[in-house]
Structures are given as C-alpha cells and as structure tokens.
Amino acid sequence: MTRLAPSPSYVVDLGRLRHNLAILDEVQKRSGAKILLALKAFSMWSVFPIIAKTLRGTCASSPWEARLGREEFGGEVHSFSAAFKESDVRELLETSNHLVFNSFNQLERFRPLWEQYQGRVSIGLRVNPGHSEGHTPIYDPAAPKSRLGILRSEFEGRSLAGVEGLHFHTLCEQLFDPLQRTARSFEEKFGEFLPQMKWLNLGGGHHITREGYDIDALVELVRYFRRKYDLEVYLEPGEAIAIGTGILVSEVLDVVHNEVDIAVLDVSATCHMPDILEMPYRPEIKGGYDAGEKGHDYRLGGPSCLAGDVIGDWSFEEPLQVGQKLAFLDMSHYTMVKTTTFNGIQHPHICTFEPQTGELQVVRSFGYEDFKSRLS
C-alpha cells in the first residue's frame, strides 16, 4: 500500500473500515442503540456509502457539517455547538433531526424558532455530569471551568418544556470503564429528568472498535437505560469508526545534522497531523522504533517554517535515504479534518485501498487553486 501511494497522501484501508463497522453493527443489533458517525473526527464523504450501510446517521458540530451529513450520508442528522448564531439555528432546523443546546439561555432565546419545528426536529440539552475521566485537559469536556454542558445546579427553576432528550459527551480515546463511571454520575445527577425524555445520547470518545473494549458491558449499559427509562439511546463515535483504517504516506526530502540526524519530510505536524502538537502524542511508523532501539536514530520534521514542526524521534534498522517513503499509522481520524495550507505546503492526496483487489485509488488531489481559493 505504501509503495503504491503517491506522497504525500492519506490512504484509507476499506477492509479495516468494514471490520470496524461490523463491530459497531453488532453493538447496534445487540443493544438497540443507534450509532452515528461523528463528522468532527472523520468526514471523508467518498466512503460514506460504505458507512451508511451500517450506521444510522451523523452528528454535526456546525451548519456545514450538518449539511454534509444530510446531503452525502443520509439518515439522521444530530447537531450540537457550544453556542449558535440565529442564522445557524435557522439553517440547522432545516437540515437536522436533533438540535442540542448548550445552555438554557440558548434554548429560550431560540424557542420561537424551534417550536415551529416541533414534531420534525427533536430538541435536546447537553449536560455536564460533573465527572472527569480526561487524561489531557485540552480534550476534557468535564474539566473544571468547562464551557461544555449544563451543570445540574443550572436546572433548578428551569422549564424543560419542549425538551425531548439529554446528551453528555466527556470521553476521549477511552475504553468502557470510564463511560460506566460517567454514566453512573450522570444518572445520579440527571436521572430524575429521564422519565420525561424520549432519547439519551451517550456521546463519543468511546474506542468501541479497539482491542480490549468491553462490548458486552456496553451492550448491557445501553439496555439498562432503554429498559429503565423507555428511551432511544444514541452513541456518536468518530474515532471508533476510523481507528486503524488509515496511513499518511510521506517522503524523505533531506537529511541534516544538528547534534542529531534530522530527516525533513514532505508532511508536516502543524499542517497534516496537528494533534501531535496539540495532544501531544507520538504516532507509530511502519518499520520505526523508539529512539535508541535500533542502529539509526532520526528526528523527523516537516518542511514548514515553524521551528516546532517536529513530528518526533524514531530509530530505524537502516539509514534513511532521500526519496524513501515512510508511513505514519492510524492517520484517518482527526487528521484530514484538521489539515491546513499553512505556508502553502502541498495538501496530501486522499486515497483508498481495497485489500480484496489490491487496488489503490486516488480519490482527490489538491493543487494551487485549492490553496488560492481559501484566501482573498
């Protein structure tokens, strides 16, 4: 796959995508949950026809994502944002099945609009369970002073007229146990409101398709809420759909030395893998090892002018050569959706690989006009 791909390029393995969807389909069938694709993590719409065979719809964080879900995926569209403009709400009421507000202020401000759509658009509130499982503050919606989700104390004296569902989302790249603890905290604080609700959304951040996830326990948790409160239950993973499906193919442009050997690649952390700098984290490379493990250590960096455009340090069995390709693993989720054209650096091609036939297809290539059209 790496050998066939142009550089730079994202390559999505359709076989692994189908593998993940089979696991999610099992969860849906056994639990009765409806699973949505979180577009914020993975919105490669050329593969939506494959995903839509299994999942029930999409969840969106903006009017543009909602429109993409409606036009290219089909099924249900659930929309949420930390805050909406009036123009956002008007558009989302036309494209969404569920519209979730982040405060009572927004719920009431836009009540004259959404009440006109009752029966077609279901209104919900995002709540803050007051329970943090986050290991990285920037990705922890339940961190102290978080702007995401309504605290239990805010419910006192408030009307829930017209509200049909509650939503919480506090996890990030986690297995089942953090969800179980969070759900327990949620029920303790907000369970009294569930008998009057039609649905409950358990959010995303669940690595359901990762090895070690307790599928049986997830199924039982969903069944519990459905039985006890007579609710529809939704899950909206993004990463779980795309885990392990993609690589980012790169090429060594040059090797320089400054205390250490440094390989400059045609891919950039800041442009193409921003979570390396934001999270931060160190991705895996096919044929790469921890620094010091093998005979040849390199610091890998991007071509941009940003001094901190450093991808990380690796060790290789053989010296890296100019023109050699390297493949960064697990590069589908939160990569393509976050890319930039900073410095006018070439945007990677977007490709698919079909393991049944060995065919690599370039789905989309980018050129100067794509860069220019983002500017004025």
SULGIPE-V792853 format. One record per helix or strand of 2 or more residues. SS is the DSSP state (2 for helix, 1 for strand). FROM is the first residue (numbers start at 1). TO is the last residue. Records with the same first field share a line. If there is no record, write none. Layout:
BEGIN
SS = FROM-TO + FROM-TO
END
This chain:
BEGIN
1 = 9-13 + 34-38 + 57-60 + 76-80 + 98-101 + 122-127 + 163-167 + 199-201 + 232-235 + 246-257 + 261-265 + 296-301 + 310-316 + 325-329 + 349-354 + 359-364
2 = 14-31 + 45-51 + 63-73 + 86-95 + 104-109 + 111-117 + 137-139 + 152-155 + 176-194 + 215-229 + 239-242 + 269-272 + 275-278 + 336-338 + 342-344 + 368-372
END
